[in-house]
Amino acid sequence: MDNNKPDRHPSYGTVGFYRMYGNKPTALFGSSIPHSQTIQLVVHRAKTERKLCQDFISPTNEILRLEISYTQFAELLTNLNNGTGIPCTLRYTETDGSISPCPFTNKYETLQQEFQENLDKTNETAEQLYQEVQTLFDSKASISKTDRKEILNKLHKIVTMSKQNEAFILKQFQRQTERTILEAKQEFEAFAQQKLLDLQLSDKDVPITGLLPEVTQSTEK
């Protein structure tokens, strides 16, 4: 290899995590709150040069840039071999260039809408069963044992559907609440640590602690 010529190969690359700060909160894919403190992962192609009896590696063209929240960062580190992967927000790719900002979705509004849709569906089914029972009453002078059983089955269907839908929506609401609290907690921790770091940098007598926040693993399954 020519010592004065950089060595390049398609397999050469560099990767790095970087803390990002912003005055305006940004939406991230898979996160229920906007974030002012995020972590960015950047991948570059790379070259190496041999100088002074050692290798000097430096990045060249950017390949990929993505952004994740502190919660997603913790999940990424603590959930190896996750087949589906952890959600991330793409900011740049070598083929697409810069990517437009991620839209924000209010999870609570989505849950409210889904609850209303389930309620409307239950009410529609109840109305339909009511009409069927009303037709049964109008068409027969007396109610047989078989008719009573059919009516009870229809009423049981309404009660069961209502209970199942309510239990499911409540479980999803609790799950989303826990997720949002965790994300907000880590967002606050990141903000607080950055303020402390700013104070430490302005006071040489105060030791500087770790640059990344303590990893808190989500209990969500």
Secondary structure, 3 states (H helix, E strand, C coil): CCCCCCEEEEEEEEEEEEEEEEEEEECCCCCCCCEEEEEEEEEEEEEEEEECCEEEEEEEEEEEEEEECHHHHHHHHHCCCCCCCCCCEEEEECCCEECCCCCCCCHHHHHHHHHHHHHHHHHHHHHHHHHHHHHHHHHCCCCCHHHHHHHHHHHHHHHHHHHHHHHHHHHHHHHHHHHHHHHHHHHHHHHHHHHHHHHHHHCCCCCCCCCCCCCCCCCCC
